[in-house]
Amino acid sequence: MPSDPITYTCTCSASLPPDDPSHEPGLVLLFYRYFTSPPALPPPYSSITTPTPSDPTPQYTPHSLHSFHKSTCEILALTGKLRISKEGFNITVAGSVSSINRYIAACISHWSFAGLSLSPDDTEGVNEFFKPTPGCACVFSQLNIRVTDEITPLGLTNYAPKNWDSVVYLNPEEFHNAIVASNSKDVEGKEGGENQTLLLDIRNHYESRIGYFSPSPSQNTQIPTIKPQIRRFSQFPACTPKNYLLVLHGWDPLRESYQVDQGAETGGSDFYAEGGDCGVYGLV
């Protein structure tokens, strides 16, 4: 089951009428970074270390990153869920518009964002990375920030993709066209052959229950769809078919790259993935 409710009733000032003096809109950020994913975290920051007796407080550590986000969020009265690890960070925070903007400015200047070429003047780049969404400052009851082995609990500790660029990402229109075009082609791309393309949902069962794709005769999308009933991503390799063109539906590039690596080792398939992320935090 999902860990949080899908709907939410706002109790903060964001729900007040716009002409109310106490009205203050809220924003929710949903962003992540794998430090080895292009553009990678550059030296010297990429030498993320663990404290030792000779150097108990090295500067570039998951714990120093934890301290930065904890102090910044507390000062700005932000709430949310943050996972920090040696491989990167996975962050969802909520707050007032003014507080969120100050938080973004603080993040951009922090060492953990080096190499991303973000600046306060680059509105498009900032929006693409942080994905600010109108929502409630109160959508989370507290600030939950942890240092973990993984920024998403996939059971892939210390795994790094062999090639982050091995998955071809498609925008929604390209994704749809690829599904439709696959109906009349076999694995070698010949017309009239047996369909060798599969739509593979790489999310855990409780994630995919929120919503998923299914074949639509009216839209000429007869592509076989696989939605494995798994609780942990580490169970997924056993569900991966061989010798197919696989179109992946999910949200995590690490999961997608892992599927490619597994496919290469087991007699693999070609991989395409739906690009972008999905998050909704609104008023009900």
Secondary structure in CASP SS format (residue, H / E / C, confidence):
PFRMAT SS
TARGET T0000
AUTHOR 0000-0000-0000
METHOD secondary structure of the structure
MODEL  1
M C 1.00
P C 1.00
S C 1.00
D C 1.00
P C 1.00
I C 1.00
T C 1.00
Y C 1.00
T C 1.00
C C 1.00
T C 1.00
C C 1.00
S H 1.00
A H 1.00
S H 1.00
L C 1.00
P C 1.00
P C 1.00
D C 1.00
D C 1.00
P C 1.00
S C 1.00
H C 1.00
E C 1.00
P C 1.00
G E 1.00
L E 1.00
V E 1.00
L E 1.00
L E 1.00
F E 1.00
Y E 1.00
R E 1.00
Y E 1.00
F C 1.00
T C 1.00
S C 1.00
P C 1.00
P C 1.00
A C 1.00
L C 1.00
P C 1.00
P C 1.00
P C 1.00
Y C 1.00
S C 1.00
S C 1.00
I C 1.00
T C 1.00
T C 1.00
P C 1.00
T C 1.00
P C 1.00
S C 1.00
D C 1.00
P C 1.00
T C 1.00
P C 1.00
Q C 1.00
Y C 1.00
T C 1.00
P H 1.00
H H 1.00
S H 1.00
L H 1.00
H H 1.00
S H 1.00
F H 1.00
H H 1.00
K H 1.00
S H 1.00
T H 1.00
C H 1.00
E H 1.00
I H 1.00
L C 1.00
A C 1.00
L C 1.00
T E 1.00
G E 1.00
K E 1.00
L E 1.00
R E 1.00
I E 1.00
S E 1.00
K C 1.00
E C 1.00
G E 1.00
F E 1.00
N E 1.00
I E 1.00
T E 1.00
V E 1.00
A E 1.00
G E 1.00
S E 1.00
V H 1.00
S H 1.00
S H 1.00
I H 1.00
N H 1.00
R H 1.00
Y H 1.00
I H 1.00
A H 1.00
A H 1.00
C H 1.00
I H 1.00
S C 1.00
H C 1.00
W H 1.00
S H 1.00
F H 1.00
A C 1.00
G C 1.00
L C 1.00
S C 1.00
L C 1.00
S C 1.00
P C 1.00
D C 1.00
D C 1.00
T H 1.00
E H 1.00
G H 1.00
V H 1.00
N H 1.00
E H 1.00
F H 1.00
F H 1.00
K C 1.00
P C 1.00
T E 1.00
P E 1.00
G E 1.00
C C 1.00
A C 1.00
C C 1.00
V C 1.00
F C 1.00
S C 1.00
Q C 1.00
L E 1.00
N E 1.00
I E 1.00
R E 1.00
V E 1.00
T C 1.00
D C 1.00
E C 1.00
I C 1.00
T C 1.00
P C 1.00
L C 1.00
G C 1.00
L C 1.00
T C 1.00
N C 1.00
Y C 1.00
A C 1.00
P C 1.00
K C 1.00
N C 1.00
W C 1.00
D C 1.00
S C 1.00
V C 1.00
V E 1.00
Y E 1.00
L E 1.00
N C 1.00
P H 1.00
E H 1.00
E H 1.00
F H 1.00
H H 1.00
N H 1.00
A H 1.00
I H 1.00
V H 1.00
A H 1.00
S H 1.00
N H 1.00
S H 1.00
K E 1.00
D C 1.00
V C 1.00
E C 1.00
G C 1.00
K C 1.00
E E 1.00
G C 1.00
G C 1.00
E C 1.00
N C 1.00
Q C 1.00
T E 1.00
L E 1.00
L E 1.00
L E 1.00
D E 1.00
I C 1.00
R C 1.00
N C 1.00
H H 1.00
Y H 1.00
E H 1.00
S H 1.00
R C 1.00
I C 1.00
G C 1.00
Y C 1.00
F C 1.00
S C 1.00
P C 1.00
S E 1.00
P H 1.00
S H 1.00
Q H 1.00
N C 1.00
T E 1.00
Q C 1.00
I C 1.00
P C 1.00
T E 1.00
I E 1.00
K C 1.00
P C 1.00
Q C 1.00
I C 1.00
R C 1.00
R C 1.00
F H 1.00
S H 1.00
Q H 1.00
F H 1.00
P H 1.00
A H 1.00
C H 1.00
T C 1.00
P C 1.00
K C 1.00
N C 1.00
Y C 1.00
L E 1.00
L E 1.00
V E 1.00
L E 1.00
H E 1.00
G C 1.00
W C 1.00
D C 1.00
P H 1.00
L H 1.00
R H 1.00
E H 1.00
S H 1.00
Y H 1.00
Q H 1.00
V H 1.00
D H 1.00
Q H 1.00
G H 1.00
A H 1.00
E H 1.00
T C 1.00
G C 1.00
G C 1.00
S C 1.00
D E 1.00
F E 1.00
Y E 1.00
A E 1.00
E E 1.00
G C 1.00
G C 1.00
D C 1.00
C C 1.00
G C 1.00
V C 1.00
Y C 1.00
G C 1.00
L C 1.00
V C 1.00
END
